[in-house]
């Protein structure tokens, strides 16, 4: 059975405040939302993108979940 995880709003506020304070102290860098540069070569990215687009990835995940229900929600 898959379960949806959610963060309590009060805990989320506490976590956000702790991150902000840690960043102010130089202990935890704030993320700037800049662009992500994949470490994968362009040909590998193209293969993965095509696998996602053609449904192969979803099929593989469904097969794994069918064969081992414990992994279905991993």
Protein Blocks (a to p, Z undefined) as FASTA:
>chain_A
ZZdddddfklmmmmmmmmmmmmmnopaccdehiacddfbdfklmmmmmmmmmnommmmmm
mmmmmmmmmlmmZZ
